[in-house]
Structure formats: structure tokens, C-alpha cells
């Protein structure tokens, strides 16, 4: 009997539904929220309201495109956390209600594990074990992946995530939200060695990005005092230098971890994994370290239900179901 799962993603500002059958993605529908652009960041209350408006149409479209009736579903999956509480609550409540009405099993998925499992949606797929650098607006993690559901965080940020560093730097430069992709775009035209920013030093494989954010703030403050047009006249070089510094911090710990664990299969995941500079820098390391590197397709980097569906597929095989008493967990621990 085939395994057909409907999965929901509602952890932040993307409402998404996907259908997967026997590990093969059939549909992946995403409704993007543009309202947050007016505020320079995600407004949790507005995100929750948008999820309420979008969830039914998105699910309907996902099932219709897949040409699958609700009665054919084997299980309903959803993002339990981490994420915004109100946003998670919409997806959790809808999934529970649908599972109850259809008398189908319910599968709770960890959002960060799902980002890693996005690598198994399409070929090429990494072989176990591999190291995954998971980078997003809210998380920066180095994860040792030994099997589909056997993962261990070996390093993570002690404060801000690298995605925050990109977006906050963009805000300091007067760029619109979300600013990370704009820094990536402008960096392609600039000189990454024009300006330098001191990296933060942390023990082991952990990261810290609060210090470099402060350094960028003070640098721009001091330069604009001397020259009011400094940012405007040097925007491309500033973006290139910021991106170069942040990427070097990421890859420095990744190289150390790969050497320590003697692993040559390397992957990246999460929203920042769409960054062209990071992808190019990682690819450039292949000859020196004899790595096999893996990048998810761009549509599976940012939040989407396809990755939730893939994680749910493996959890279904392991019979890892949850009860209707399950609640969203905004600070959900890894591996739970």
C-alpha cells in the first residue's frame, strides 16, 4: 500500500501545503506574505492572520493539483516547531482537525530537521554520514547527519543567526526587507576585500554573530560621519565585504568540523543556503578538501511544505506518530 501524506508548513511567514507519495513529491504550494515588507520584518500577529486566510486555499490547491482525494491520504503532517507561536498554532490546529475528521495518523515535524531532509526531495542526494550547515534567519547550526532521523547538533550560534546578521546589515544600509538577498545581489558587483570586519571567536564549532553586527554598525556610523554619501558611493563593495566576512565565519567552523569527524560529504540547508556567495565559496573548497557538496534546489531552501512532507515520510516509515494532544513548540529542541 502506498504512503500518501499531506504536509503543512506555517512556522513563520510562508503558508505551504505539499503532497508526497512513497517519498516522491507530487505538489508543493506556497503562499508568500508580502505585508511584512512595510514593517522591515515579520510581524507575528499579521503572520498568524495571513496563515488563517491562506491555509484552506493552499491545502485545497495542493490536493487538487495532486489529483488526490482526502480519503486517499495515509497521514497528515505539520510543523510543530520551532517558529512563531501564533503561526505554528494555525498549522497545528488545522492538521489536528483534519486528521481527526479523516481518522488518519498525525505526524509532528521539527522544522530544522526538515530543512536538512530537503536534500532527499530530488537527486543528487547526500550519502550518510554527512555534515550539514543549516543557516536561516533564526538558526545557524552544524549538524552531523548519520541517518534520516538520526542527527546531532555539533555546533550552533550562541546568539544571533547568520540570517539575522545579513538582514540587520541590510537594514543599516537602508535596503528594503528582506535585505539578505539584496546584499547577495549587490555583492556580485563589489570587491569583497574592500573592507574588513573582525570575526567572532567561539569555542568548538559554535558561532556568534552579534559581535560582527556591532562592528558593521560602528563602521558605517564612523564612515558616514566623515562622508554622508559613503554608503551610497560604496554600496556594492560594502555588501561584498559583509558577505565575504560572514561566509568566511561559516566555512571556518565547517572546515574544522569536517576535519575532526573525517567527513567529506558536505551539505547546506535553510534560507541562507540560497545565497550565491555561500554556494560559490563552498564549491571552491572542493578541490582542496576533496569534498562532495550538496545544495538543495532554490525552492526548497526557504520555508516550504515539501521538506515537511519528506521528513514526515521517514517518520511514517518509523511509525513516529503523535496524539491529538500535541501542541506547537516555538522553541522546539532538535531531535524531538
BELDAGI-V266816 format. One record per residue. RES is the residue in three letters. BURIAL is I if it has 24 or more other ideal C-beta (glycine too) atoms within 12 Angstrom, else O. Layout:
# BELDAGI-V266816
((RES | BURIAL) (RES | BURIAL))
This chain:
# BELDAGI-V266816
((UNK | O) (UNK | O) (UNK | I) (UNK | I) (UNK | I) (UNK | I) (UNK | I) (UNK | I) (UNK | I) (UNK | I) (UNK | I) (UNK | I) (UNK | I) (UNK | I) (UNK | I) (UNK | I) (UNK | I) (UNK | I) (UNK | I) (UNK | I) (UNK | I) (UNK | O) (UNK | I) (UNK | O) (UNK | I) (UNK | I) (UNK | I) (UNK | I) (UNK | I) (UNK | I) (UNK | I) (UNK | I) (UNK | I) (UNK | O) (UNK | I) (UNK | I) (UNK | O) (UNK | O) (UNK | O) (UNK | O) (UNK | I) (UNK | I) (UNK | O) (UNK | I) (UNK | O) (UNK | I) (UNK | I) (UNK | I) (UNK | O) (UNK | I) (UNK | I) (UNK | I) (UNK | O) (UNK | I) (UNK | I) (UNK | O) (UNK | O) (UNK | I) (UNK | I) (UNK | O) (UNK | I) (UNK | I) (UNK | I) (UNK | O) (UNK | O) (UNK | I) (UNK | O) (UNK | I) (UNK | O) (UNK | O) (UNK | O) (UNK | O) (UNK | I) (UNK | I) (UNK | I) (UNK | I) (UNK | I) (UNK | I) (UNK | I) (UNK | I) (UNK | I) (UNK | I) (UNK | I) (UNK | I) (UNK | I) (UNK | I) (UNK | I) (UNK | I) (UNK | I) (UNK | I) (UNK | I) (UNK | I) (UNK | I) (UNK | I) (UNK | I) (UNK | I) (UNK | O) (UNK | I) (UNK | I) (UNK | O) (UNK | O) (UNK | O) (UNK | O) (UNK | I) (UNK | I) (UNK | I) (UNK | I) (UNK | I) (UNK | I) (UNK | I) (UNK | I) (UNK | I) (UNK | I) (UNK | I) (UNK | I) (UNK | I) (UNK | I) (UNK | I) (UNK | I) (UNK | I) (UNK | I) (UNK | O) (UNK | O) (UNK | O) (UNK | O) (UNK | I) (UNK | O) (UNK | O) (UNK | I) (UNK | I) (UNK | I) (UNK | I) (UNK | I) (UNK | I) (UNK | I) (UNK | I) (UNK | I) (UNK | I) (UNK | I) (UNK | I) (UNK | I) (UNK | I) (UNK | I) (UNK | I) (UNK | I) (UNK | O) (UNK | O) (UNK | I) (UNK | I) (UNK | O) (UNK | I) (UNK | I) (UNK | I) (UNK | I) (UNK | I) (UNK | I) (UNK | I) (UNK | O) (UNK | O) (UNK | I) (UNK | I) (UNK | I) (UNK | I) (UNK | I) (UNK | I) (UNK | I) (UNK | I) (UNK | I) (UNK | I) (UNK | I) (UNK | I) (UNK | I) (UNK | I) (UNK | O) (UNK | I) (UNK | O) (UNK | I) (UNK | I) (UNK | I) (UNK | I) (UNK | I) (UNK | I) (UNK | I) (UNK | I) (UNK | I) (UNK | I) (UNK | I) (UNK | O) (UNK | O) (UNK | I) (UNK | O) (UNK | I) (UNK | O) (UNK | I) (UNK | I) (UNK | O) (UNK | I) (UNK | O) (UNK | I) (UNK | I) (UNK | O) (UNK | I) (UNK | O) (UNK | O) (UNK | I) (UNK | I) (UNK | I) (UNK | I) (UNK | I) (UNK | O) (UNK | I) (UNK | I) (UNK | I) (UNK | O) (UNK | I) (UNK | I) (UNK | O) (UNK | O) (UNK | I) (UNK | I) (UNK | O) (UNK | O) (UNK | I) (UNK | O) (UNK | O) (UNK | O) (UNK | O) (UNK | O) (UNK | O) (UNK | O) (UNK | I) (UNK | O) (UNK | O) (UNK | I) (UNK | I) (UNK | I) (UNK | I) (UNK | I) (UNK | I) (UNK | I) (UNK | I) (UNK | I) (UNK | I) (UNK | I) (UNK | I) (UNK | I) (UNK | I) (UNK | I) (UNK | I) (UNK | I) (UNK | I) (UNK | I) (UNK | I) (UNK | I) (UNK | I) (UNK | I) (UNK | I) (UNK | I) (UNK | O) (UNK | O) (UNK | I) (UNK | O) (UNK | I) (UNK | I) (UNK | I) (UNK | I) (UNK | I) (UNK | I) (UNK | I) (UNK | I) (UNK | I) (UNK | I) (UNK | I) (UNK | I) (UNK | I) (UNK | I) (UNK | I) (UNK | I) (UNK | I) (UNK | O) (UNK | I) (UNK | I) (UNK | O) (UNK | O) (UNK | I) (UNK | O) (UNK | O) (UNK | O) (UNK | I) (UNK | O) (UNK | I) (UNK | O) (UNK | I) (UNK | I) (UNK | I) (UNK | I) (UNK | I) (UNK | O) (UNK | I) (UNK | I) (UNK | I) (UNK | I) (UNK | I) (UNK | I) (UNK | I) (UNK | I) (UNK | I) (UNK | I) (UNK | I) (UNK | I) (UNK | I) (UNK | I) (UNK | I) (UNK | I) (UNK | I) (UNK | I) (UNK | O) (UNK | O) (UNK | O) (UNK | I) (UNK | O) (UNK | I) (UNK | O) (UNK | O) (UNK | O) (UNK | I) (UNK | O) (UNK | I) (UNK | I) (UNK | O) (UNK | O) (UNK | I) (UNK | O) (UNK | I) (UNK | O) (UNK | O))
